[in-house]
């Protein structure tokens, strides 16, 4: 009796497979037409409470922090989107803090050496300079910092406001349009 049921079951399975009903090779379903476009909008990488430390070729150290970080892609370029509590600290080899940048949002293109800080940007340097603006662009390869909109610069000797700051990081010179403020004249 058991053998007959087993043979009957075997013949039934073979019959079903022979006719093609129920035993077709497994195939993966094709994604919807806009699946690739939807997938390309998703971040490649995401992290919360992110902290990155690195040392550049001159021995200076950098610490980058952000509450939320995501790696995204635009064309052939990948970029990092930093949000909430963005902080960039730059240290000398001795450990002294050279600059501290804080903002609410930032975008970093590492291959191009390009960083954009946005929303309540502040920079404080070791020599006492305070800079405030809504948007700051750092172009590492061109040795430039730019703030295209309003800017407030404050040192121990002067307080300036204006628009369109361009700062050369190698020559340590800057240009600021529509300047207003208090500047201490050099001694005669």
C-alpha positions in Angstrom: 0.0 0.0 0.0 2.8 2.4 0.9 4.7 1.5 -2.2 1.7 2.2 -4.4 1.1 5.6 -2.9 4.8 6.4 -3.4 4.8 5.3 -7.0 1.6 7.2 -7.7 3.0 10.4 -6.1 6.2 10.0 -8.1 4.3 9.6 -11.4 2.1 12.6 -10.5 5.2 14.8 -9.9 6.8 13.6 -13.1 3.6 14.2 -15.0 3.3 17.8 -13.7 6.9 18.5 -14.5 6.7 17.0 -17.9 3.7 19.1 -18.8 5.4 22.2 -17.5 2.9 23.0 -14.8 4.4 24.0 -11.5 8.1 22.9 -12.3 9.3 25.8 -14.4 12.8 27.0 -13.6 12.7 29.8 -11.0 13.0 33.2 -12.5 13.6 36.5 -10.6 10.8 39.0 -11.1 11.8 42.0 -13.2 11.8 45.3 -11.3 9.4 48.1 -12.2 10.7 50.4 -14.9 11.5 53.3 -12.5 13.3 51.0 -9.9 16.8 52.1 -11.0 15.8 55.8 -10.8 14.3 55.3 -7.4 17.4 53.3 -6.2 19.8 56.0 -7.4 18.1 58.6 -5.2 18.8 56.5 -2.1 22.0 57.2 -0.2 24.9 54.8 -0.7 25.8 54.9 2.9 24.2 56.4 6.0 25.5 56.9 9.6 24.3 58.6 12.8 26.5 60.4 15.3 29.5 60.1 12.9 33.0 61.0 13.8 36.0 60.9 11.5 39.7 61.6 12.3 42.5 61.9 9.9 46.0 63.3 9.6 47.1 65.2 6.5 50.6 65.1 4.8 51.9 67.9 7.0 50.9 66.2 10.2 48.0 68.4 10.9 44.9 66.6 12.3 41.3 67.0 11.4 38.2 65.8 13.3 34.9 65.8 11.5 31.6 65.2 13.4 28.0 65.2 12.3 24.8 63.9 13.8 23.7 62.5 10.4 25.9 61.6 7.4 25.1 60.1 4.1 27.2 59.2 1.0 25.3 60.1 -2.2 26.1 60.1 -5.9 25.6 62.8 -8.5 26.6 61.8 -12.0 30.1 60.2 -11.7 30.9 62.0 -8.4 30.2 60.8 -4.9 29.7 63.3 -2.1 29.0 63.3 1.6 26.0 65.1 3.0 26.4 66.1 6.6 23.5 67.3 8.7 22.7 68.5 12.2 25.6 69.5 14.5 28.3 69.6 11.9 31.7 70.4 13.4 35.1 70.4 11.8 38.1 70.8 14.1 41.6 71.4 12.7 44.6 70.7 14.9 48.3 71.5 14.6 50.8 68.5 15.0 51.4 69.8 18.5 47.7 69.3 19.4 46.7 73.0 19.5 43.4 73.8 17.9 43.9 76.0 14.8 40.3 76.4 13.6 36.8 75.2 14.5 34.0 75.3 12.0 30.4 74.7 13.0 27.2 74.7 10.9 23.9 72.9 10.6 24.5 71.3 7.1 27.5 70.6 5.0 28.4 68.9 1.7 31.9 67.5 1.0 33.2 66.4 -2.4 36.5 64.7 -1.4 37.8 64.0 -4.9 37.4 67.7 -5.9 38.7 69.1 -2.5 35.5 71.1 -2.1 33.4 71.7 1.0 30.2 73.8 1.4 29.0 74.7 4.9 25.5 76.1 5.2 23.1 77.4 7.9 24.5 79.3 10.8 28.2 78.9 9.9 30.7 80.0 12.4 34.5 79.7 12.2 36.8 80.5 15.1 40.6 80.5 14.6 43.5 80.2 17.0 44.5 83.8 16.5 41.1 85.1 17.6 39.2 85.6 14.3 35.5 84.9 14.4 33.6 84.6 11.1 29.8 84.2 10.8 27.8 83.7 7.6 25.0 81.6 6.1 27.2 79.8 3.5 30.9 79.1 3.3 32.7 77.4 0.4 36.2 76.0 0.8 38.1 75.1 -2.4 41.2 73.3 -1.2 42.9 73.0 -4.6 42.5 76.8 -5.2 43.4 77.7 -1.6 40.2 79.8 -1.3 37.4 80.3 1.2 34.3 82.1 -0.2 31.2 83.4 1.5 29.0 84.7 -1.3 26.3 86.3 1.0 26.6 88.4 4.2 29.6 88.0 6.4 30.6 89.2 9.9 34.3 89.2 10.8 35.5 90.0 14.2 39.0 90.1 15.6 40.4 91.7 18.7 41.0 95.0 16.8 38.1 95.1 14.3 34.6 94.2 13.5 33.5 94.1 9.9 30.3 93.2 8.1 29.9 92.9 4.4 29.1 90.7 1.5 31.1 88.5 -0.8 34.1 87.4 1.2 37.0 85.8 -0.8 39.9 84.6 1.4 43.2 83.3 0.0 44.4 80.6 2.5 48.0 80.7 1.2 48.5 84.5 1.1 46.2 85.1 4.1 44.5 88.0 2.4 40.9 88.7 1.9 38.5 90.8 -0.1 35.1 91.9 1.3 32.6 94.0 -0.6 30.1 96.5 0.9 32.1 96.7 4.1 30.9 98.4 7.2 32.4 98.3 10.7 35.1 99.5 13.1 38.7 99.1 12.1 41.6 100.1 14.2 44.1 102.2 12.2 47.8 101.0 12.4 50.1 103.1 14.6 52.0 105.9 12.8 
